[in-house]
């Protein structure tokens, strides 16, 4: 019977130590911040191939149209 009580006490101590270690690492003030998510960008569609791409990656063309590549800009402009 003493052996069962001893095992239970040891398991309880191990369980408590694991719980303390995990909680101190999660909420530590010096912990590294989570990765930040980039803000959403406006998406535009190429009038030649209908591919959608971020406005920052698109090439402006005549009439305010946005193209996915220089070849489509030339083809769409003529």
N, C-alpha and C positions, 0 to 999 in steps of 0.2 A: 504494500500500500504506500509506503514511503517513496518507493521508486516512481510510482504514478504521479504523486504530488510533485516530486522533484522535476520530472519531465514537464509537467504542466507549468510549473514556475519558469523553467528555462524557456519554454516556448512563448510564454507571455512576455518575458523580458525581450526576447528576440523580436517579437511582433511589435512591441512598443518602440524599440530602437529603430526598426525599419520605418515605422510610421513617422517618427521624429525626423529622421534623415530626409525622407521624401518631402515632408512639408517644409522643411527649412530650405531646401533647394528650390522649390517651386516659387516661394514668395520672397526670396532674398532680395533686398534692395540693390545689391550689386550684380544681380543676374543680368545677362545680356538681353536686350530688348528683342521682341518678336520682329520678324521681317515685315517691313511695311509693304502694303499692296499699292501699286501704282494707280493713280486716279484714272478713270475711264477716258478714252479718247473718242472724238467724233469719227465715225466711219463713213467713207464715201465709196461710190461704186464707179468703176471704169465703164464709160459708155460703149466701149468696143467689145470687151469680153465679159462684162458684168461682174467682175471679181470685186469683192469688198476688201478694203484695206484702210488702215488708219490715215487720217488726213495728213499727219506729219510725214508719212511715207509716200504720199501721192505726188504726182507732178502736175502743176497747174497748166492748163491749156487755154485756148481762146474761148471766150464766152463764159469764163468762170468754171468750165468743166475740169474735173480732176481725172488723171489717167494713172494707170498702174506702172507704165514704163514709157520710155522715149519713143519706141516703135509705135505704140498705140496712140501716143500724142500726135505723131506725124500722120498716121493713118486717119485719125479722127479729125484732124484739122483741115484735111484736104477734101 
